[in-house]
Amino acid sequence: MEIGFDQNAGKNKEVEKSVKAFLNEVETVELERNGPIIVHQDGVKKSYYIRCTVSGETMSRVVSLDARLDPQTGETFRDNRELLLKNATFLRMRADAEKEREFSDIVAEYMTSYQPEKPLKVWGGQHRARAIIDAYLAKKVSRHHGFRIYFCLSKQQRAELALISNTSIAISNDLFDRQLEETFTGPHLRRWCRKVGLLKSNEDFPDVGSRFERITTQEARSFIVNYFKGRQRGKELEDSQLDRNVYEPYLCHSGIVLDEEYMKLTEEMGTTLWQDKGLLEAGRAFAKLNAAQHQAIKKSKTDFKAYRAKALVPSVLAAWSYVAGLLQSHPARLQVHLTVPQPPKGAPDPLNAEEMSRFKYYQDLDSSLGLGTRSTLKDRQRMAQVFLARSIDPKSTFDRKLLNSAVNQVAALRYFSKGYAA
């Protein structure tokens, strides 16, 4: 078998060795016909790959759909999309595969450091690959399918490959967030969430947050950033000044670019960030609030997803975390904030989600969606004042009186800040 490098690809002995190992392990049409193998190199990330053709029977033995961005972590979380096996498009795809349709441009990486028995880790075309494998296992259909196989990828090259292989208007930013997190900061955020109870020991951040009732990568980053932003602000204030400011909890950006505030924080603090005792305590307390809210609504007559996951609404989560940081220098009120409040009279849940959903300040537009329902700065500011107001009295609850008082306080502070005071 002749292996050559394309004119635009720099010759690389390690890549050539890896290609030979692949050809010795995986049957391809090119190998059967003793045709030449050309190694290509991507012009952007300089990744090496070959084009080849593999049968459905061979795919059933060597293909893995559980690709990882960091093979060295030893953790088995997938870094691409969840398979939508009941989706109509996939069902049509599988039916076509059973009728001997041939597919092309399946993107995979030759990697043997984990699951060596399945060396082809699929990054692009995983639904096509699953349909082909299912067709072979169910009906022994084995046609030839086109692949791009990548070799000797760095972590950054692998992340780029994962992103471009999954780039589609239909792809959620949550998947991009998860992939970038693994690439640039490693598994620390996920491990932290598991340690405090925001993720179970076998859970990863969801690739589409709207389908799940668990914390997303963006939300977890926002929690971290707001805690430290609030802690810094709290050091500047006396107890008497706490309720005289409008606070601005931060929402981390989501998508194909890592949020600058989060990146700056992780670079400055390094591994000490994840060991911060106050942050760990806040994370555990918030996890208890989230669990209590979920369980209370689950048992109630108003068992709606929006109410169950109320604590994970971006404005609620960001504000709660900011206040947890803000009160680090004010321990008496901090201890109140970290406890799960009792449900108000007549409400089943500690956050009183139904009352918040109906809340409307007299200055709000008719289209207002309530309190703690959106991610806007205005909603984050209001929710920060709500949590701050509750921290004054350990017996206080999120009843209508407290909600009105907190939002009135924000409105008044804004009014006077514009110079309208007498």
N, C-alpha and C positions, 0 to 999 in steps of 0.2 A: 504494500500500500504506500503510495507516494503522498507525502504531506508537504505542501508548499505554502508560502506566505504571500498574500495579495500585495501588490505594489504599494498600497497605502498602509500596509501593516509592517511594523518593525519586527524583525525576527527575534523570537524569545525562546530560549531552550527549555525553560520551565513549562511554558505553554505547550510546546511541541511534545514534551514528555507526557503531559496531562492528556493531550489529544490521543496519543498512542495508547495510553491506559484506557481511555474511553472506548476506543475502537477494539481493543482486546476483550473488553467486558460487555459491550452492547452491540448487538447485531444491527447493521444498517444495510440498506440496499447498495450503497456505494461500496461497502466492503465486499459484499457478495459479488459485485461486478468488477471488483478490483479497479475502480475509478479513482482519480486523484481527489484528494481532500485539500481544499483551500482554506487557510486561516485568514479571517478578516479582522479588522480592528476599528472600533467605533471612533469617530472623529472627535467626539466631545469628551468622553470619560476614558478613552483609550482602552476599552474593554475588548478582549479577544473572543472570537466566536467562530463556529463553522456552521454551514448549512448542510443538513442531511435528512434522510428519510428513514423512518422507523415503523415497523409493523405494529398493528394493534396487539398481537400476541406478545411481542417483546415489551411493549408499553405496560401490559398488565403485570409484568415481572419487575420492571426497573424504574417505573415512574412513582414519585412521591408528590403528593399535593400539600404536604406540610413543610413548606419552605421557611427557613429562618434567616433573618438578617445577620444575626451573630451566632455562628455555629459553636462558639467557644463557651457560651454561658451554661450549657447543659440543661437549659430550660426548653420545654417542648412547645411553647406557644407558637401558633401560626402567625406569619407576618403578611399574609395576603387576605383576600376577601373570604368571607364565609361562603360555602357552596349553597346555592339556592336550588336545591334538588326538586322542589315542587313548583318552581317557576315555569310558566308556559313555554318560554323560549328554550329553557334547558330540556324540557320534555320533548319538544320538537327536535332539538339537537340530538338527543339520544335515539329518537325514532329514526332520524336520518342516518345515524351511525349504524343502526341495525340493518338499514337498507343498503349498506356498503358505500355510504358517502365518504370521500376522502377529505380530510381537513389539512390546513396548512398553517405555517408561521406560529407554531406552538413554541413558546420561549421557555427554555430550561437552563439550569446550571448543573454542570457535572461536579458533584461534591460527595466525598466519601467519608468525611470526618464524623458525620452522624447518619444513622440509618444507612449504613454502607450497602445493605442488600438492595436498596432502591436508590441508586446514585444520581438519577435525573430528578432534580427538584424543580418543579414547574413554577414559574413566576407569571407567565402570561398565557392565557388559553386554558386555565384550569378546568373550566366547565366543558370545553371541547375534549380535553384529556379524559375527564371522568366519563363523558358520554362514550368515548371510544373504548375505554376499559370495560364499562358496563356492557357494551355491545359484544365484546369478546367473551366475557364471563357468562353472559346469558345465552348467546347464540353462536359463539365461536366465530364471529365475524372478524376477519383480520385483514384490513386493507393497509396501504402504505400512507403515512402522514408526514407532512413536512415540519421540520424542527429547526430552530436556531439554538445551538448549544454553546453556552458561555463557559470559560475556563479561567481559573486562577484569579477570581475576582477579589478585590479589596472590599472592606465593609462599605466604603463610600460608593464604589462602583456597583455593589449589590443593591444598595438603597436606590441609586439612580435607575437601575434596571427594574426594580420593583415599582417605582413610581411611573415610569414610562409605560410599563406593561399593563398598569391598572388605570392609566389616565383615560377618563371617559366622563362625559357630562353626568352620567348616572352614578359616578363613584362619589361616596361621601368623603368629606374632609376628615372625618374621624379616622379613616384608614390611613390617609397621608400623615396625620398627627402621630399615629401609633408607629408608623414606619420611621419617621424622622426622629422620634423619641429614642427608639432602639438604636438608630444609627449614630446619633450625635451625643447622647447622654447615657446610653446603655439601659440596663433593666432597673435602675435605681428607683424611678418613680413608681413603677409597677410593684416592686418589692415593698416600697414604703406604704402604698395603698393596701397591700395584703397584710402588712404588719399591724396597721391601725384598724383593720376590719372593713375598709371600704371596698375591697375585693376579696373574694374567697381564695383559698390557697391554690385552687386549680383554675382560677379565672384570669383572663387578660382583659385589657380595655376593649370595648366593642368596636367593630369596624363600621357599624352604623348605629350611632347612639340612640336614634329614635325607635329602634326595634327592641331595645333592652332597657331595663330599669336599674342600670348600674352606672357608676361614674365613668366618664369619658376621659381621654388623655387631656383634652382642652380644659375640662373642669378640674382635673387633678392639678394641672399646672397653675390654673387660676387660684386654687386653694393655697398652694405653696407661696405664690407671689404675693397674694393679698395678706397673708399672715405676716410676712416680713415688712411689707409696706405699712401695715397697721402698727406693727411693733415700733418701727422707727418714728411714726407720727405720735404714738403714745408717750414716748420718752420726752417729747417736747411740751407736753401739756400737764398742768396741774389738775387735780381732781375737779376743781370748780370750773375748769374750762372744757371738760369732756363734752358736755351737752350744748356747747355754744358754737359748734362748727358743723359745716356740711362736709361730709366725707365722700370720697370718690373711689369706691372699690373698683379694681381693675379686672377686665376680662381679657385673657390671653387670646391672641389671634389664632386662627385655625386654618390649616391648608398646607400648601407645599413649601412654605417658608417658616422656619422655627421662630417663635415669638421672641423679640429682642429682649424684653424685660426678663423673661424666664431664662433665656440663654445667658444673659449678663449675671443673673443671680447664681446660676449653677457654676459658672466659670469662677466667680469671685469666692464662693463658699466651698466649692469642691465637695468632698465626701462628708464634711462636717455638717452640711445642710441636712442630710438624712438622719443625723444623730441628734439634732436639736431637741432637747427634752420638752420645751414648750410647744414646739410644732407637733411632736408625737402625742402629747397630751391633748392638744386641740384636735388632731386627726381622730383620735379614739372617741373624743366627746361628740364630734360631728357624726361619726359612724353610728353611735348610739342613737342620736337624734334621727338620723335617716332610717335606721331600723325600726325605731319606735313609731315614726310616722307611717312607714310602709305597713307595719303590722296592724296599727290602729285602723287605717282605712280599709285594709283587707277584711277586717271583721265588721265593718260598718255597712250601712245601707247605701252609702254613696261610694261604692268601690270603683272609683275611676282612676285610670293610670296617672292622669295629671295630678290627682290628689295624693296618690301613693308616693310618687316621685317628687313631691313638692320641695324637699330639701335639696334636690339636685338641679332645680331650676337655676340657671346661671346667676341671676340677680340675688337669689336667696343664698346660694353657696358662697359667692364672692363676698357678699356683705357679712355673712356669719364669720367667715375666715378673717376678714379685715378687722372686725370687732374683737375677735379672739386675740389678734396681734396687738390691737390698740390698747387692750386692757391688761397686757402683760405687766405694765408699770402701775396697775391699779388692781391689786389682788383681790380685794373684797368683791368688787363688781365682776371680776373675771370668774370667780367661783360660781356666781349666779349664772353667768352666761354659759358656762360649760355644762350645766345641768340640763336635763330634758324637762321642759316646762310641763305642768299639768294641763290637760285640755281645758279650754274655757267651758263655762256652764252651757250645756246643750250641744257641745261639739264633741266628736269622738276622738279627734286627733290633736296632738300638741301644737301644730302649726296653724290649726284652724283654716285649712285650705279652702273650704267652701266660702267662708266669710271673706277671705282675701280675694277670691275670684270675683266676688260681688262688689268689692270695695270700689268706691268712686269718690274722689275729692271734687269739691264744687267747681274747681278750675279745670278739671279734666274734660277732654272731648267726649262726645257721645260714644265714640268708637273705643273708649278705654277698655282694656281687657282685665282690669283689676290690679291688685297689688301683688308683686312677687311672681309675675307670670311671664315677664319679658326679660330681655338681656340689656335693655337700654341703660345708659348712665343714670337717667332720672329714676328708674326703678331700683337700680343698685343703691343710689343715694338714700332713697326712702327706706329700703330694707335695712340699711346700716343703722338708720335712726331708730327703726323698730326694735332691732336687737339691742341697741344701746339703751333704749327706754326700758326694756324688759330687765336689763341688768341692775337697775336701781333697787328693785324689790324682789326678793326670792319667791314671793307668793304671787307675783304678777303673772298673768297669762296673756296670750295673744287674742284678747277679746276686741270688740269693736272700739271700745273706749281707748285702749292703748294704741290701736292702729291709727285712729283719728288724731290722737295727741302727737304721735311721732311724725305723721305727715304734715300736720300743722306746724310743727317745730321746724321742719325742713323748709317749708314755704316762708315762714317768718324770717328765718336766717338768711334766706336768699333775698328777701325783700329789703332787709336792713343792710345787707352787704352792698346794695346798689346805691346806698346813700340817701334813702328815703326817711331815715330816722329823724325825729325832731331834734 
